[in-house]
Amino acid sequence: MSLGTVVRLRHDLRTLISQIIGYSELLQEELSGDGQEDYAADLGRIESAARRILDLIDRLLESPDAVSEEEKGEAEESEKAATILVVDDNEMNRDVLSRRLKRQGYEVEVAVDGPAALEKIEADDPEIDLVLLDIMMPGMSGLEVLEKVRESRSRGELPIIMVTAKSESEDIVQALEKGANDYVTKPIDFAIVRARSEAQIALKRAIGETALLARQLELRNSMIRQIFGRYITDQVVASLLENPDGLKLGGEKRNISILMADLRGFTSLSERLLPEQVVAMLNNYLGTMADVIGEAGGTVDEFQGDGILVLFGAPVPRPDHARAALECALKMELAIAEVNRMNREAGLPEVQMGVGVNTGDVVVGNIGSEKRTKYGVVGSNVNLTARIESYTVGGQILASSQTIEEVGDKVRVDGTIEVQPKGVGSPITLYEVGGIPEAGLELAGVEDVMSELSQPLGVEYFTVSGKDSTGPSHQAKLTRLSLREAEIAGSGLPPAMTNLRLRFTGGGESKGAAGVDFYAKVLGRRAAEEGNAIIHFTSLPPEVEERITGLLPAEGTEAAQ
């Protein structure tokens, strides 16, 4: 029979016998006034016998002979026995208290004085769960020991019960002020010692379990942040962890700034690369941009292939969202140099990025179903931002008038264009952002010098709408050329901002580039010549780039580069 079983058996038997005694006393009181003294006397004998049984239970189940030595040392499998350190300079006090505590299932350590107690506590082997500390000891008093312990161990980490004489009230006050958890008085009542010890040990374990749960919760939250932070932003993760209502479906109307970025000509570029090269190039680009966006305080709403949608002012509101968005756009364009450095080292082609920024009212919040939800943004201003971004060429930032008005004259505007986006009733003006000088963010302007071709190059082109370029073909000629831009001549040329898919015609004069598609965007018509327009190359395959380079004079090539 284990020690725990003995304790439970004693408790259950005492409870039953105490109930017999209680009912006997109650019946005796009721019968004594009704002239039934004989029955009352018999009940008194029952009560007396019950009390003798109760005394026998106490003696049997608390006697050293009642539990074998093997059973005394047996710990409950489900719970480690607590260890109590008894500190007293009196040998008999230590011995009596230690033996009684051991009989209750505790592991007991003893210390003869203060220094010995501190040594055992600092060694922490075995771990001490509770200290019973005598106050009056020679050399170093219990109060001095208490002070030393509290320098490194709190009440919750190591509870200490002080042992003192009843008359030493000042010691009690001092002990509690210095960090004692409780106290008992001499002569020691063991039932009180046991009750207060159990209470303090239970409290220590509860505090330990709470601390463990807190650490586990922090680890869990850290893991959630690490895992889901790869898919949604830290701000959204933090909002969901701190606010349970953050998981509810629904949204709110808010004025924010939206940034959209996209690599120019990435689709055609990826068609010429191996899958692992496409992924490596995307990782270089998206990894670099994610770091820039995070530092700028933006929230990445989603990656769409090579496209990035970023929010400023949601989910965390900020009054300077328009300026923050423009600063982020400038930092992203400047960071393309680092992306291309990594690409060159990996034998990958260089890339160019266009960025559109817009400011306006949208609905932000949790969108989806109970099974799958995302924090997102919807509204006409999201669509407008996508249109603005589609008008950009590589290395260009275009912003709406709303964004420019929010930031004011702090922005360096390098030019404007008028466009008629789909779904917008009237033409709008877009502003080409060149920098925010006071923030130390400026893009270096590239002066593109086109060379006149002695023999115009014949080209066939198709207009591109979205990803579709299957419409009718048109014939034209390139009359001036650089590595970035060209002048195209022909009848019925499309309007500015139109995307084109082109290929050289003319057989042998185009060498290895014949039949190879390349892409460009119409920047605008030349005012002096109605049939001519300037186009900006958005994607040049190696064969086409090599052909163009061969047509340029050395100085023209240097100017273009």
Order of alpha helices (4+ residues) and beta strands (2+ residues): alpha-alpha-alpha-beta-alpha-beta-alpha-beta-alpha-beta-alpha-beta-alpha-alpha-beta-alpha-alpha-beta-beta-alpha-beta-beta-alpha-beta-alpha-beta-beta-beta-beta-beta-beta-beta-beta-beta-alpha-alpha
